[in-house]
């Protein structure tokens, strides 16, 4: 017998929670909300909540899917087959790992990458800097030593 697709916010929340093998208490702890809110949403006593983004993050699901039922539950499966084909498998795995890590860890990783990229950029600038020649100042006539004059001198 085919399982019916969840049609309400509460059904989608409960379905996603069970897919993640979480209790209401575990989900509420991960999302930073009360267990009563999770229960009310799942029962349909409350249809909308400002905490849906926190619940979607805790469950690692699409907020659009949780709130409306549109789109895909898993954000990466929202890509078309052609888009998935264009991404190397390692990129998809990295994206999934970042999604599972959660926003705080992703922000920390992004900060570390920014610092590393800044350091590499500075190192490259230092390597590419033109070293000054000994006595590399301009001559009194406005020319660098060893350069021919643009005009003939009389």
Buried (B, 14 or more C-beta within 10 A) or exposed (E): EEEEEBEEBBBBBBBBBEEBEBEBEBBBEBBEBEBEBBBBBBEEEBEEBEBBBBBBBBBBBBBBBBBEBEBEBBBBEEBEEEEEEEBEEEEEEEBBEBBEBEEEEBEEEEEEEEEEEEEEEEEEEEEEEEEEEEEEEEEEEEEEEEEEEEEEEE
